[in-house]
Amino acid sequence: MMTLVIEDFSFECIVGILKEERTKTQPIEITALIDYEHGNSGFLDYMKICKEIKKEFVIKKFRLLEDAAISVCNTLKSKNPQILKINIKIIKPEVRTDARVGVAYEVEF
């Protein structure tokens, strides 16, 4: 087993439930640990994985980070069958000035 590491992947998107969050993009930061079967299945392309994560956020414009985490993990697994487990953390760094808030989600397949 191998683990693909993505740290502090950041981009702008529409995410959130507040009125202003539905009309203006805001930054999010993603950290992910993705366990996968390395061997006959080959490798995970980190460029492709980052592109898939960002595409999911941009297209779906999630209201809840919880829904985003679940959806991203399911999409990554469906496109990369060698994935065994995903641990993802999604942070909205500008929501508060006194804290970095977000969600963490882990799923085994």
C-alpha positions in Angstrom: 0.0 0.0 0.0 1.1 3.5 -0.8 -0.2 6.9 0.4 -0.6 9.9 -1.9 -0.2 13.2 0.1 -1.8 16.5 -1.0 -1.2 19.4 1.4 -2.6 22.9 1.4 -4.2 22.6 -2.0 -6.0 26.0 -2.3 -8.3 27.5 -4.8 -11.4 29.8 -5.0 -15.0 28.5 -5.3 -18.6 29.1 -4.4 -19.2 27.1 -1.1 -21.4 27.8 1.9 -24.9 28.5 2.9 -24.8 32.2 3.7 -26.2 34.6 1.0 -22.9 36.2 0.4 -21.2 32.8 0.1 -23.6 31.9 -2.8 -22.6 34.8 -4.9 -18.9 35.4 -4.2 -16.0 32.9 -4.4 -13.9 32.3 -1.4 -10.7 30.4 -0.8 -10.7 26.8 0.5 -7.7 24.7 1.5 -7.6 20.9 1.1 -5.3 18.4 2.7 -5.8 14.7 1.7 -4.1 11.4 2.5 -5.1 8.8 -0.1 -4.2 5.2 0.5 -4.0 3.1 -2.7 -2.9 -0.3 -4.0 0.5 0.2 -5.6 1.7 -2.4 -8.0 -0.2 -3.9 -10.9 -2.6 -1.0 -10.7 0.2 1.5 -11.2 0.1 4.8 -9.5 -2.2 7.7 -8.6 -1.5 10.9 -10.7 -1.5 13.7 -8.2 -2.1 16.3 -10.9 -5.2 14.4 -12.0 -6.4 14.0 -8.4 -6.0 17.7 -7.7 -7.9 18.5 -11.0 -10.7 16.2 -10.0 -11.0 17.7 -6.6 -11.2 21.3 -7.9 -13.6 20.4 -10.7 -16.0 18.8 -8.2 -16.1 22.0 -6.1 -16.4 24.4 -9.0 -19.2 22.4 -10.7 -21.2 21.5 -7.7 -21.0 24.7 -5.7 -21.6 22.9 -2.4 -23.6 24.4 0.4 -22.1 22.2 3.1 -18.4 21.2 3.5 -19.7 17.8 4.8 -21.5 17.2 1.5 -18.4 18.3 -0.4 -16.1 15.9 1.5 -18.4 12.9 0.8 -18.9 13.8 -2.8 -15.2 14.3 -3.5 -14.2 11.0 -1.9 -16.9 9.1 -3.9 -15.8 10.7 -7.1 -12.2 10.0 -6.6 -12.9 6.4 -5.8 -15.1 6.0 -8.8 -12.4 7.3 -11.1 -9.5 5.5 -9.4 -10.5 2.0 -8.3 -7.1 1.3 -6.7 -8.0 3.8 -3.9 -8.5 2.0 -0.6 -9.0 4.9 1.9 -9.2 8.7 1.8 -8.7 11.1 4.7 -9.6 14.6 3.6 -9.7 18.0 5.4 -11.4 21.0 4.0 -10.7 24.4 5.5 -12.3 27.8 4.9 -9.4 30.0 6.0 -11.2 33.4 5.8 -14.4 32.6 7.6 -13.0 33.6 11.0 -10.1 35.8 12.0 -9.4 33.9 15.2 -9.6 30.3 13.9 -9.2 28.1 10.8 -12.5 26.2 10.5 -13.6 23.3 8.3 -14.3 19.6 8.3 -12.4 16.4 8.2 -13.7 13.1 6.8 -12.3 9.6 6.4 -13.7 6.7 4.4 -12.4 3.2 3.7 -13.6 1.5 0.5 
